[in-house]
Amino acid sequence: MKEPKGEKEVKERIKKLRSEIARLRELYHVKNAPTITDDVYDSLTKELNALIVQFPEFADPNAPENRVGGKPLEKFEKVRHSAPMLSIGNVFSKEELFAWEKRNLKLLPVGSRPEYFCELKLDGLAVSLIYEKGNLVRGATRGDGLVGENITENLKMINTVPLKLRTPFPARIEVRGEALMKKNVLEELNRQNEKKGLPLFANSRNVAAGSLRQLDPTLAGKRRLDFFAYDVVSVEGAEWLEKIATHSGKHQILENLGFAVEEHTKKASDLDSVFSFVEKISEKRDGLAFNIDGVVVNIDDTKMAQSLGVAGKDPRGLIAYKFPAEKATTRVKNILINVGRTGALTPLAIFEPTLVSGSTVSKATLHNMDQIEKLDVRIGDTVVIEKAGDVIPKVVETLVKLRTGKEKKFKMPEACPVCGGGIEKRAKGSEVGSLTSAYYCANPKCPAKNERYLEHFVSAFEIYELGPKILRRFKDQGFISDAADIFVLKKEDIAVLPRFGEKSAENIINEINAKKRVALWRFLWALGILHVGEETARDLAGGFGTIEKITNAEREELNAMENIGSAVSESIYRFFRDKNNLRFIEKLFKNGVTVEKEEKKKAGKFTGLTFVLTGTMESMGRDEAKAKIIALGGKVSGSVSKNTSYVVAGDEAGSKLDNAKKLGVKVLNEQEFLKMLS
Ligand code: IVH
């Protein structure tokens, strides 16, 4: 993240970041507010730490980022931990993991070869349990790391917290582990809440924390939490136990004593094998019964780990390999306008490049003015961006608390930024009276429209050889002025252009010729009729069968079509009454384009069903799945709504799957989908 320029700005930014971090911590640790995600917190802390490294004069040991956990609540008895409950440092890449080892090797005796024990980083809340003579006598939260809350009665309601230990047990032992709520328990809870009209919980950790930090143990019991043990901190009265020399050994003892110990662990002799465990877990992550946010890598030899000591609040002997954040914070450097092929002016946020879900994001569409107003996003704002399972990044929130007062509100320009032409406001989308409106460049000859239109046209025709750069060059050369010219391009003309050759020219021409014969729906889609996307084009093609019939269709005929509302039918009708458009279609035909007749749609077994595809399937790609659904009479849509019949969720399904669950839409896994197809 780029740092603000002057000292003064840096100081102000640090102050703002600290107060926002303190607020998030308070919400998270004290109020158990469900809106806070670790990712946002981590992202801001990372920015702050980077600033402190650069400007050490602003370091402050009592600043909120240097505190562990939260203030204990007032209502529970406060208990002091026998040894502080610390936190764990994070790494996000293989390089950082190796750097951690390198730092440690410098501190260890020459020739040391640490071995590692890997376990899951469970996303719940840390809990300490003390047993005397085998009986649970005290259970506490982490609190601020030194002082926690006595929540023994609530913890007793968790089935996987043993009330008595199995023999042989030591006279006194303190066990630490994670209390959490399994994913299916949260889903069930949310289903019930939905029925009762209660708010839904955003994440299982907050519900788990909330359930354990309220005063009624029966409520805690109803929440069906789980507990996994991962550490033994102190023992008395058992010589044999005190001698456990490894972290993996501790896990074994915990199991023997009757604790649930999470089973995905690995003893690794080096970091390469640690890393392959991380990769394996990252693949399995979605399928696990509970949420995790990474892998904890422990130096297995307890003495060696302890000898390294603590850096700040993180023991050096273990590290958390965190999975890529699905949310991050960044700053909006600018908001630009993109002119689409329909002339729609779409605001585009330009960010400080930021890593989200493993790739760098530097811009995201803000869709329209309504969205900008809803998010209240201004130039200079710090925003939360998200990529979830989907590839397209989006802005989900503005952190208004981080404003300096210098942020600038975005205003739609009064003229098209490309051609300077006039701008008009029109309803957007196909619904009449639809609430969202968009701004359009009114100039039919706007070059931006033309260029975007060419790109759209070739993609609808599947002429993959003609990417945007090549199209622009052909246009600059004067080889093409409109899309119809593509079909009379000459190999000789192309071959002489710098960086082209005989071979690539031939490839281009061959592909164009191969795509001259085109399905009716593709042809309609390629025309770029306002409001006619891929789906509507398919509907029209299925309903009318030939381009002639569509060209001559009356308003009423178009309107009578299922799925086509009046704004859409009006737009289609007008399109085919425009002389320029008809001339263009004629030119396409003259240049060799032929349109296949569309078979009248026969009813198939998917007729009337709408599918949404998300994630990746093993047996087929998305295009193939789509073609199969359509061949059986079904429809494929890009977004989940209450009209969706099924969401087909492959691996690493993203927000669409979440939406399906929220809306109660039926979800099919790959196997179920294949069965339906056959
Ligand atoms: S060991 C020095 N092991 O992560 C701290 N912690 O970021 C020793 N956590 O407070 C903790 N899974 O709530 C450990 N397998 C695991 C864990 C784990 C989750 C949590 C724990 C801790 C936090 C630190």
Residues whose N, C-alpha, C, O or C-beta is under 5 A from the ligand:
A	BS01	IVH	L86 S87 I88 E119 L120 K121 L122 L125 A126 E178 Y230 V296 P315
